[in-house]
Amino acid sequence: MIGLKGIPATTGGIERHVHELAPRLSRMGVDVTAYCRRWYSPDQGDFQGVRRIWKPAVKTKHLDAISHTFFSTFSAMAGRFDLLHFHALGPSSLSFLPRMAGRKVVATVHGLDYMRAKWGAVAGFSLRRAESVLVASAHRIIVVSNVLAEYFRTRYGVEPVVVPNGVPPPDPKPPSEITSRWGLEAGGYILSLGRLVAEKRVQDTLQAFARLKTDLKLAVVGDANFAEHYGARLREMAAGNDRIIFTGPVTGDPLHELLTNAAAFVQASELEGLPIALLEALSYSLPVVASDIPEHSEVLDGPEGPYGRKYPVGDIDALAESLQAVIDDPRAAVLVGKAGATHVARCYNWDEAARKTLDVYEEAMGEERS
């Protein structure tokens, strides 16, 4: 597996995806190797049956992923792997190399990365080209949502395999560390969880929160890796409001505490793949307020949904109204949250994702090269 920062996951949806998927594939009898970056995951041997190999990376916004992918791809091509699995558009730009060398290639698209605000014109063009390369090079293409599947079907006339992200069973924890570190009590805060990057529109959440009639706090959980200016802007916006808490990245038991004890979850994004943070929030039965982008709607508009409140992306007034409605009628919000937890447990399962991925591998391995 090539293209991730590393495992175990601390931040990042792709990292969480591989963190959950790779060990399950290993337990199913697949010999899995994940290429990692030392700045992200320390060199400490295997991870839950998954071999890890560390290769260099030039840690800048534009070169980190592609430089690591370059070294990882040539290392993998020199190895005795049956199949190379690329993750994300940028890394997939090098998928033509193993294809030309006669190797089987699978690529997973987690989102349309060129639409992310952090990329300029040149980087955006390169990522669009990467999309074309992976379509031409991969024996099988995996996407994490039906929205992405329709995009590839319409634009390229290919039929990708939909393997949605999953979510592990919830692990409820009473407030302990979150209280001692950040003063967060059970039911006393709204949770925003995700990277602090422009496409998450965390500024919308801050502005809407300022309009609420509530004593609740707002916990903003995540880091601003390669988006420090945006992170600094958010902190400037929140300056003087001691009810807005920036925790930085959180993992392990403190993250379970945050998910267990929040009064509500908010995700204001303008761009997603299939948001794992949203799935996690639903799995903990949290009342959810999310923007009405197609990727959120795919999760929230299930057969017995909606499983949360949606509002027009970018509409601060509507976001504030939706959050206020959840706060003012917690009993109704809890009932919706419980229905969402049932929906997620039924439809977004990592074990099923691993089985589908193994099927894709077997199909790719059985395909004669044209």
C-alpha positions as CSV (number, residue, x, y, z in Angstrom):
1,M,0.0,0.0,0.0
2,I,1.5,3.3,-1.2
3,G,0.3,6.9,-0.7
4,L,-0.5,7.0,3.0
5,K,1.5,8.9,5.5
6,G,1.7,5.9,7.8
7,I,0.0,3.7,10.3
8,P,-1.1,3.6,13.1
9,A,-3.3,6.6,12.1
10,T,-3.1,9.8,14.2
11,T,-4.7,12.2,11.7
12,G,-6.0,11.8,8.1
13,G,-8.8,9.9,6.5
14,I,-6.5,7.9,4.2
15,E,-4.4,6.9,7.2
16,R,-7.5,5.8,9.1
17,H,-8.7,3.9,6.1
18,V,-5.5,1.9,5.8
19,H,-5.2,1.6,9.6
20,E,-8.5,-0.3,9.7
21,L,-8.2,-2.1,6.3
22,A,-4.7,-3.5,6.2
23,P,-4.7,-5.5,9.5
24,R,-8.1,-7.0,8.5
25,L,-6.6,-8.1,5.1
26,S,-3.6,-9.5,7.0
27,R,-5.9,-11.6,9.2
28,M,-7.7,-12.8,6.0
29,G,-4.4,-14.3,4.8
30,V,-3.0,-11.4,2.7
31,D,0.7,-10.5,3.1
32,V,0.3,-6.7,3.4
33,T,3.1,-4.1,3.4
34,A,2.5,-0.4,4.0
35,Y,5.0,2.3,3.0
36,C,5.3,4.9,5.7
37,R,6.9,8.3,6.3
38,R,9.1,8.6,9.4
39,W,7.9,12.1,10.3
40,Y,4.4,10.5,10.7
41,S,4.9,7.1,12.2
42,P,8.0,6.1,14.1
43,D,10.1,3.1,13.0
44,Q,8.8,0.4,15.4
45,G,8.4,-2.7,13.3
46,D,5.1,-4.3,12.2
47,F,1.7,-3.0,13.0
48,Q,-1.0,-5.6,13.7
49,G,0.4,-8.1,11.2
50,V,1.1,-5.5,8.6
51,R,4.8,-5.1,7.5
52,R,5.9,-1.4,7.5
53,I,8.6,0.0,5.3
54,W,9.9,3.6,5.8
55,K,11.0,5.7,2.9
56,P,12.2,9.3,2.7
57,A,9.9,12.2,2.0
58,V,10.6,15.9,1.4
59,K,8.3,17.3,4.0
60,T,6.7,20.3,2.2
61,K,3.1,20.9,1.1
62,H,3.8,20.1,-2.6
63,L,6.6,17.5,-2.3
64,D,5.8,15.4,0.7
65,A,3.3,12.9,-0.9
66,I,4.9,12.7,-4.3
67,S,8.5,12.3,-3.1
68,H,7.6,9.6,-0.7
69,T,5.5,7.9,-3.4
70,F,8.5,8.0,-5.8
71,F,10.8,6.2,-3.4
72,S,8.1,3.8,-2.3
73,T,7.1,2.9,-5.8
74,F,10.6,2.0,-6.9
75,S,11.2,0.0,-3.7
76,A,7.9,-1.9,-4.3
77,M,8.8,-2.6,-7.9
78,A,12.1,-4.1,-6.8
79,G,10.3,-6.3,-4.3
80,R,8.3,-9.5,-4.9
81,F,4.8,-8.1,-4.5
82,D,2.0,-9.5,-6.5
83,L,0.1,-6.2,-6.5
84,L,0.6,-2.5,-5.7
85,H,-2.3,-0.6,-4.2
86,F,-2.1,3.2,-4.5
87,H,-4.1,5.5,-2.3
88,A,-5.3,9.0,-3.4
89,L,-4.9,10.9,-6.7
90,G,-1.5,12.4,-6.2
91,P,0.4,9.1,-5.4
92,S,-1.6,7.4,-8.2
93,S,0.2,9.6,-10.7
94,L,3.1,7.2,-10.5
95,S,0.9,4.1,-11.0
96,F,1.9,3.9,-14.7
97,L,5.4,2.8,-13.6
98,P,4.5,-0.6,-12.1
99,R,1.9,-1.1,-14.9
100,M,4.6,-0.7,-17.5
101,A,6.8,-3.1,-15.5
102,G,4.1,-5.8,-15.7
103,R,2.8,-5.5,-12.1
104,K,-0.9,-5.5,-11.1
105,V,-2.2,-2.2,-9.9
106,V,-5.2,-1.1,-7.8
107,A,-5.9,2.5,-6.9
108,T,-8.3,3.8,-4.3
109,V,-9.7,7.3,-4.8
110,H,-10.7,8.9,-1.5
111,G,-11.7,12.3,-2.9
112,L,-11.2,14.7,-5.8
113,D,-8.0,16.2,-4.3
114,Y,-7.5,18.8,-7.0
115,M,-10.6,20.6,-5.6
116,R,-9.0,21.2,-2.3
117,A,-8.3,24.8,-1.5
118,K,-4.7,24.4,-0.6
119,W,-3.7,23.5,-4.2
120,G,-2.8,26.2,-6.7
121,A,-3.3,26.0,-10.4
122,V,-0.2,24.0,-11.2
123,A,-0.8,21.4,-8.4
124,G,-4.4,21.2,-9.3
125,F,-3.5,20.5,-13.0
126,S,-1.1,17.8,-11.9
127,L,-3.7,16.1,-9.8
128,R,-6.2,16.2,-12.7
129,R,-3.5,14.5,-14.8
130,A,-3.0,11.9,-12.0
131,E,-6.7,11.1,-12.3
132,S,-6.2,10.3,-16.0
133,V,-3.1,8.3,-15.3
134,L,-4.8,6.1,-12.7
135,V,-7.7,5.4,-15.0
136,A,-5.3,4.2,-17.7
137,S,-3.0,2.3,-15.4
138,A,-5.0,0.7,-12.7
139,H,-6.4,-2.8,-13.3
140,R,-9.2,-2.0,-10.8
141,I,-10.3,1.4,-9.4
142,I,-11.9,1.6,-5.9
143,V,-13.8,4.6,-4.7
144,V,-15.2,5.2,-1.2
145,S,-18.6,6.7,-2.2
146,N,-21.3,6.4,-4.7
147,V,-20.8,10.1,-5.5
148,L,-17.2,9.3,-6.7
149,A,-18.4,6.3,-8.6
150,E,-20.9,8.3,-10.6
151,Y,-18.1,10.9,-11.3
152,F,-15.8,8.3,-12.8
153,R,-18.6,6.6,-14.6
154,T,-19.7,9.8,-16.2
155,R,-16.3,11.4,-16.9
156,Y,-14.3,8.3,-18.0
157,G,-16.8,5.6,-18.8
158,V,-15.3,3.2,-16.3
159,E,-17.1,1.3,-13.6
160,P,-15.2,1.6,-10.3
161,V,-15.9,-0.6,-7.3
162,V,-17.5,1.2,-4.3
163,V,-15.9,0.2,-1.0
164,P,-17.2,2.6,1.6
165,N,-15.2,3.6,4.6
166,G,-16.3,1.8,7.7
167,V,-16.4,2.7,11.4
168,P,-15.4,0.5,14.3
169,P,-17.9,-0.2,17.1
170,P,-18.1,2.7,19.5
171,D,-16.0,2.5,22.7
172,P,-17.8,4.8,25.2
173,K,-15.7,6.5,27.8
174,P,-16.7,8.8,30.7
175,P,-15.0,12.2,30.6
176,S,-11.7,12.1,32.3
177,E,-8.7,13.4,30.3
178,I,-10.9,15.8,28.3
179,T,-12.0,17.4,31.6
180,S,-8.5,17.6,33.1
181,R,-6.9,18.9,29.9
182,W,-9.6,21.1,28.3
183,G,-12.4,21.5,30.9
184,L,-14.9,19.6,28.8
185,E,-17.8,18.0,30.7
186,A,-20.4,15.4,29.6
187,G,-23.0,17.1,27.4
188,G,-21.2,20.4,27.7
189,Y,-19.8,21.0,24.2
190,I,-20.3,20.8,20.5
191,L,-17.7,18.8,18.6
192,S,-15.9,19.7,15.4
193,L,-13.6,16.9,14.3
194,G,-11.2,17.0,11.3
195,R,-8.1,18.5,9.8
196,L,-8.0,22.3,10.0
197,V,-8.0,22.9,6.2
198,A,-10.0,25.4,4.2
199,E,-12.3,22.9,2.6
200,K,-13.6,21.9,6.0
201,R,-15.0,25.5,6.4
202,V,-14.3,25.5,10.2
203,Q,-14.7,29.3,10.0
204,D,-18.4,28.8,9.3
205,T,-18.7,26.7,12.5
206,L,-16.9,29.4,14.5
207,Q,-19.2,32.2,13.1
208,A,-22.3,30.1,13.7
209,F,-21.3,29.2,17.2
210,A,-20.9,32.9,18.1
211,R,-24.6,33.4,17.3
212,L,-25.9,30.6,19.5
213,K,-27.8,31.2,22.7
214,T,-26.1,28.6,24.8
215,D,-23.5,28.0,27.5
216,L,-22.0,25.0,25.6
217,K,-18.4,25.1,24.5
218,L,-17.1,24.3,21.1
219,A,-14.3,21.7,20.9
220,V,-12.3,22.1,17.6
221,V,-10.3,18.9,17.2
222,G,-7.7,18.4,14.6
223,D,-4.4,19.8,13.2
224,A,-3.4,22.2,10.5
225,N,-0.6,20.2,8.9
226,F,0.6,22.1,5.8
227,A,-2.2,24.7,6.4
228,E,-0.7,26.6,9.2
229,H,-2.0,30.0,7.9
230,Y,-5.6,28.7,7.9
231,G,-5.2,27.3,11.4
232,A,-3.8,30.7,12.6
233,R,-6.7,32.5,11.0
234,L,-9.2,30.3,12.9
235,R,-7.4,31.0,16.2
236,E,-7.6,34.7,15.5
237,M,-11.3,34.4,14.8
238,A,-11.8,32.7,18.2
239,A,-9.5,35.0,20.2
240,G,-11.3,36.3,23.2
241,N,-13.9,33.6,23.3
242,D,-12.9,31.2,26.1
243,R,-15.7,28.8,25.2
244,I,-13.9,27.8,21.9
245,I,-11.3,25.1,22.7
246,F,-8.6,24.1,20.1
247,T,-7.4,20.7,21.2
248,G,-5.0,19.8,18.4
249,P,-5.0,16.2,17.1
250,V,-6.5,13.7,19.5
251,T,-6.4,9.9,19.3
252,G,-7.0,6.9,21.6
253,D,-9.1,7.1,24.7
254,P,-9.3,10.9,24.7
255,L,-10.9,10.8,21.3
256,H,-13.4,8.2,22.5
257,E,-14.2,10.5,25.4
258,L,-14.8,13.4,23.1
259,L,-17.2,11.4,20.9
260,T,-19.0,9.8,23.9
261,N,-19.7,13.1,25.7
262,A,-20.4,15.7,23.1
263,A,-23.9,17.3,22.9
264,A,-23.7,17.5,19.1
265,F,-21.4,17.1,16.2
266,V,-20.9,19.6,13.4
267,Q,-19.2,19.3,10.0
268,A,-19.4,22.3,7.7
269,S,-17.2,21.0,4.8
270,E,-17.5,22.0,1.2
271,L,-15.6,19.0,0.0
272,E,-15.3,15.4,1.3
273,G,-14.7,11.9,0.1
274,L,-16.7,9.7,2.5
275,P,-16.1,11.4,5.9
276,I,-14.9,9.0,8.5
277,A,-15.4,11.7,11.3
278,L,-19.1,11.9,10.4
279,L,-19.4,8.1,10.5
280,E,-17.7,8.1,13.9
281,A,-20.0,10.7,15.3
282,L,-23.1,8.8,14.1
283,S,-21.7,5.6,15.6
284,Y,-21.7,7.3,19.0
285,S,-25.4,8.4,18.5
286,L,-24.4,12.0,18.4
287,P,-26.9,14.5,17.0
288,V,-25.3,15.7,13.7
289,V,-25.4,19.0,11.8
290,A,-23.7,18.9,8.4
291,S,-23.5,20.8,5.2
292,D,-25.7,19.5,2.3
293,I,-22.8,18.4,0.0
294,P,-23.5,15.1,-1.8
295,E,-21.0,13.2,0.3
296,H,-22.8,14.1,3.5
297,S,-26.2,13.4,2.0
298,E,-25.1,9.9,0.9
299,V,-24.5,9.1,4.6
300,L,-27.4,11.0,6.2
301,D,-30.2,10.3,3.7
302,G,-30.5,6.6,4.4
303,P,-33.6,4.4,4.0
304,E,-35.0,5.6,7.4
305,G,-33.3,9.0,7.4
306,P,-32.5,11.7,7.6
307,Y,-30.0,10.8,10.3
308,G,-29.1,14.4,11.0
309,R,-29.7,18.0,10.1
310,K,-28.4,19.4,6.8
311,Y,-28.1,23.1,5.8
312,P,-26.8,24.8,2.6
313,V,-23.1,24.8,2.6
314,G,-21.6,28.2,3.4
315,D,-24.9,29.5,4.9
316,I,-23.9,30.7,8.3
317,D,-27.4,31.7,9.3
318,A,-28.8,28.3,8.4
319,L,-25.9,26.5,10.2
320,A,-26.6,28.6,13.4
321,E,-30.3,27.8,13.2
322,S,-29.7,24.1,12.8
323,L,-27.3,24.0,15.7
324,Q,-29.8,26.0,17.9
325,A,-32.6,23.6,17.0
326,V,-30.5,20.6,18.1
327,I,-29.6,22.4,21.4
328,D,-33.1,23.5,22.1
329,D,-34.7,20.0,21.5
330,P,-32.1,17.5,22.8
331,R,-34.6,14.7,23.2
332,A,-35.6,14.7,19.5
333,A,-31.9,15.1,18.5
334,V,-31.0,12.0,20.6
335,L,-33.7,9.9,18.9
336,V,-32.3,10.9,15.5
337,G,-28.8,10.1,16.7
338,K,-29.7,6.6,17.8
339,A,-31.3,5.9,14.4
340,G,-28.0,7.2,12.8
341,A,-26.0,4.8,14.9
342,T,-28.1,1.8,13.7
343,H,-27.7,2.9,10.1
344,V,-23.9,3.3,10.3
345,A,-23.5,-0.1,12.0
346,R,-25.5,-1.7,9.3
347,C,-24.0,0.0,6.2
348,Y,-20.4,1.1,7.0
349,N,-18.4,-1.9,8.2
350,W,-14.7,-2.3,8.0
351,D,-14.9,-6.1,7.9
352,E,-17.1,-5.8,4.8
353,A,-14.8,-3.3,3.3
354,A,-11.9,-5.7,3.7
355,R,-13.8,-8.5,2.0
356,K,-14.7,-6.3,-0.9
357,T,-11.1,-5.1,-1.2
358,L,-9.9,-8.7,-1.3
359,D,-12.4,-9.5,-4.0
360,V,-10.9,-6.5,-6.0
361,Y,-7.4,-7.9,-5.5
362,E,-8.5,-11.3,-6.8
363,E,-10.2,-9.8,-9.8
364,A,-7.1,-7.7,-10.6
365,M,-4.8,-10.7,-10.2
366,G,-6.9,-12.8,-12.5
367,E,-7.1,-10.2,-15.3
368,E,-4.9,-10.8,-18.4
369,R,-2.9,-7.7,-19.3
370,S,-4.2,-6.1,-22.5
